[in-house]
Amino acid sequence: MRPFHRSLRAPRKTTLQQIRHFHPTRPSPFVNELLDASSAFIQGVHSISGLSWAVSIPLTALIVRSTVAMPLQIYTKIQARKERDLVPLLSSWKKHYKDDILRNQYKVDDVNDIQNLSAATPILAQRMKSKHADLKKRWNIPRYWKPLNFLQIPIWISVMEALRAMSGNDKGLIPYLLSLIEPTNSSGAPRLHLEVEPSLATEGALWFPDLLAGDTTGILPAALTMSILLNISAGWKAKKFSEMADLPKIELYRALTVRGIRAFIQVLALNVGLSSYYYEMPAALLLYWTTNLLFMMSEEASVKVTRVRHRSGHVRITRPRRSQYTCAQDDTLSLKRRLVPTSASDSLRGLFILIYTGWHVKEGYKQST
């Protein structure tokens, strides 16, 4: 049979062949390098000092807090003090701008006129925003200084995860997050390759000679709980119920909220202590956590002592020159200062650490029971 003409034939369809390459899941090099660096730092402190692990672990916590946490804390405290010093100036400028807007733009003699005051609110807010930015620039206050205190959390977690892996447990926050990102591993190799440090089992002290085992006496979990509670009571002040009676409704709700969060963190601290005892958390982690919290309390005490010396006149206070003040600023320094919550970032950081601790204890050491 004679074939059809080329123009009458059905067009030939070309399909692209898809090729899939199967390969084992690649590990996370950045996470491994970070944990390797933290583990090398812990090992370096131990080898250079020549001390046992029962002493070198608290020494590691002291070095980390002295070189990372304390400079950040001092810097944020200085910026918070500058922000408090700006509150009287901003109050004075707000009154000055409000009177100026009502008298010059709205031609109103009564500055307490509610109708005109509500109409002048957007203009007043715009002027106050510009003045606040100008004062912060003049007083050398950075724009994003409040989140700087959270920079110590990744370093703290990396040291904790490295010490956890050295204690012989592969259940932690970083392996859990990696399991969510990389749920399967065809090669079967572990994502984190830190090895157990066998010398931790023989270089303990006192009633905990084995740092890889839990503290059966319960002294270290109790010390961890007490250190957390002392940090909360010393660093996070809450109003008493007798002082809340005369507060306005909004401030009363705010004070009750702060007190409720504080009570919740205290209950969470008790839960952390009981869980660390029940699930037999290694004594190495308990020792690091407890000494880290004790060093945190000493830093807070040293900052308070420095603040008292600052107020008593032993340390010179640097302020802008008086020639920079104009019109309404002369009497602003005599105004009553408002209380600005300077420990909000510290409280959030402590809450995050407690949540991480509770999750780490329950999930990481559930396999031992």
N, C-alpha and C positions, 0 to 999 in steps of 0.2 A: 504494500500500500504506500502510496506516495505521501510523504510527510507534509504537514501544513506549512504554509508560508511563514517566514520568520515574523512578519507583522501580526499574524493570527495566533501565534503561540502565546501561551500564558507567560507573563513575565516571571523571571526567576527571582525568588526572594532569598536574600542573603541574611542570615541570622548571625548575630555576634555570640560567640561562645564564651560564657562566663567561667572563669577559672578561680576557684577559691583555694587559698593557701592556708593550710592548717598548721599552726605552730603553737608551742607552749606559751602560756601567758607570761609576759615579761614582768619581772619584779620591778618594784618601785625603787629606783636607785637613790633618789633624793632622801626618802625616808630611811633607807638603810645607812646612807652616809651620815645622816643626822644622828641616828642612834649609835653608829660607830664612833662618831666624834664624842658623844656624851659618855659612852662606855670607856673610850680612851682617856677622857678627862678624869673619870672616876678612878681608873686604873693608874693614871699618872700621879694623882694625889696620894694614892696608896703606896706606890713604889718610891716616889721621891721622899715622902715623909718617913717611910720606914716603920710606920705604926701599924697596929693591927686594924682589921676592918671595923672593930667596935669603936675605934677612935677616929679612923680616917673617914668614915661615913659622916659623922657630925662635922668634921673639918671640911668636907666637901660642901655640906649645906651652908657652913659659914662663909666659904669662899664665894659660892654662888650668890648668896644674899648680899655680901659686901660689894661685889663687883657689878651686879646686875640690878637687884631689887632695890637696894638702898639708894643708889644715885637717882633712879627713876622716882622713888618715893620723895626724896628731898626736893627734886625738881618740881614735881607736881604740888608739893606743899608750898613752895615759894610762889608758884603761879596762883594757887588758891588764895594765898594771903594778899597778893596784888589785886585779885578780883574782889576780895572783901574790902580792900581800901578804896576801890572805885565806887562802892555802893553809896556812900554819902555824896560823892560828887554827882553821880547820876540822879540821885534824889533832888539835889539842888538844881541841876540843869533841867529836870523835868518840870519843876515848879516855875522856873524862869521861862521856859518855852511855852508853858500853858498860859501864863499871864500875858506873854507877848502876843500869842496867837489870838486870844480872846479880846485884847484891847486894841490891837492894830488891825487885824483882819475882820473881826466881827463887831468891833466898836461896842464892846460890852464892858461896863464898869464892874459888874458883879462877876467875879471869877468862879463863883460856885453855881452859875446858871447851868442846870443839867442839860437843857436842850442844846445850847450852844457848845457845851463841853463834849457831848456825844458827837456833834458834827465836826469838832476839831480833833477828835481822837486819831483819825488816819494821818493828819498832818503832824500831830505830836509824835506818833509812832515812827514816822519817817525821819523826823529830826533827831529823835532819841537814838535810832539805829545808827545814823551817821555820826552822832556825837560819841556813842559807845565805841564804834570802830576807831574813831580818832583818838580817844583816850587809851584804848588798848594798844594802839600803835605808839603813842607817846610814852606809855609805861612799859613798853617792850614785853607785852603779853602775847604769846603766840596764839594762833587761831585754834589749832587742834592740839592743845596740851592735855586735855582730860583723858583721851584714850591711851596716852603714853604709858600709863601705869599697867595696862593690860599686856604690854610687850613681854613682861616677865613670865606670863603664863605658858607660851610655847617652850621656853627654855626649861621651866619647871617640869612640864609634862615630858619633855625629851629626857631629862635626867631621871625622872621617875620610871619611865618606860624602859630605859637602859638598865636601871637597877632591878626592875622587875624581871627583865629577861635574864639578867645575871643570876637571879635567885631561882631560876628554873621553871618559870611559868610563861606560856605562850598565849595567854588570854589577857589582853589588855585593850586599851582604847585604840591605839594605832593598828594592831592586827584586826580589830573589829571593823574599823573604818575601811581598811584595805579589803576585807572580805566583802563589804558592800560594793566597793568599786570593782573588784576582781573576784566574783563569786566562785569561779572555778579555776583550777590550776591543773592542767593536763599532765604536767611533769611530776606532780606530787611533791615538789620541793617546797619547803617553807618560805613564806614571804620575808620573814625576818630571820637572819642567820646569826644572831648573837648567841654565844655559847654560855653555858652555865659556868660560874666561877666556883671551883671546888673548895678553894681556901676559905670561902665564907662559912663552911661547915665547921671549921676548926679555930677560927679567929674571933670568937665571941668574947663575952666578958660577963662576970658576975653570974646572974641566974639564967642568962641566955647564951650559953657557950656555942650553940649552933644557930647561926644567923639565917640558915635556910629553912629552919623549922619555926613553927609558931611558938608564942610565949604561953605555955600552959598555966603559968601562975596568974596571968591576967594583969600584970603590973604595967607592961608596955601599952596594951590597949586602954587601960585606965589613965595612964599618963597622956596618951594621945587625946582622949576625950577631955580631960581636964585642961590641956593646953588649948584646945579649940574653944572651950567655954570661956577660958580666961581671955583669949583674944577677942571674943565677941563682947564680953562684958566691959573690957577696957577700951576697945576701939569703936564700939557702936553704942552710943548713948541713946536712951529712949526716955521720954517724959514719963513721970509717975502719974498714976491715976488722979492723985490729989491736985496735980498741976494742970490737968486737962479740964477741970470743971469750968474754968472761966474762959476757955478758948472759944473762938467763933466756930460755927458748924464746919466750915471747910477745913480749918486747921485741926479741928478735933478729929475729923475723919482721916486726915493725913497722919496725925500722931498715932491713931489707933492702927492704921495700916503699917506704919513703921514698927510699932510694937508687936503686931502680929507676925510680920516677917522675921523679926528678931527671935520670937518664940519658936517659929518654925525651924529656923537655923539651929537653935539650941537642941530641939528634938532630933533634928537630923544629925547633929554631932553625937548625941547619945546612940543613935542607930549605927553610926560609923564605928564607935567603940565596941558595941556588942557584936556587930558583924565581923569585925576584924578578929575578935576573940573566938567567935563560933566557927568561922571558916579557916582559922589558923593561918592568918597572914604571916609571911616570913618576918622574922625579927629585924631583918635588914631594912625593909620598907617602913616598919613601925618606928625604928630608930631614926631614919631619915626624916619622916614626917614630923615626929615629935620635936626633934632638935631644930628643924626648920621653923616650926611654929614658935618655939622658945626664942630663937634669934629674931623672929618677926616682932615679938613683944619687946625685946630689948631695943630694937630699932625705933619702935613707937615711943618708948620711954626716953631714948636719947633725943628724938626730935622734939618731944615736949619740953625737955630740959633746955634745949637750945632755944625754943620759943620763949620760955620764961626769961632766959638771959637776954633775949632780944627785946622783950618788953621792959626789962628792968634798966636798960640803958648801957649794959656792958658791951653790946654790939651795936655798931652804928647802922642806922636805918637809912637806906638810900631812897629818896623821894624826888619827884620832879621839882625844879626850881620854882620859887613862889611867883616869879615873874610870869610863869606860864598860866597862872590862875587869873581869870578875868571876872568882872562883875560879881556874879552870885557865888563864887567859890570861896570867898574869904571866911564865911561862917559855916562852911560845910564840914570842916573837920571837927566841929563841936557837936554835930548831930549824933544821935544814937545809932550805932552800927547795927545793921540787921544780921541775923544769923544765916550764913550761907552754908548749906550742907557740903562740906569739903570731903567727907568720907564716903560719898556715894560710890565712887569708883572702887574704893577699898572694899566696901560692902558687897558690891557685885562680884568683885574678884574672889572674895572669900566664899560667896555663895556658889560660884562656879567650881571652886576647888573642892568644896564639900560635896557637891553633886557628883563630881568626877570621882571623888574618893569613895562615896557610897556605891556608885555603879561599879567601880573597879574591884571593890571588896566582894560584892555579891556575884558578879559575873566572872571575875578572874579566878576566884578560888572556890567556885561551886563544885569543880571537878574533884576537889580533895575530900568531899564529904560523901 
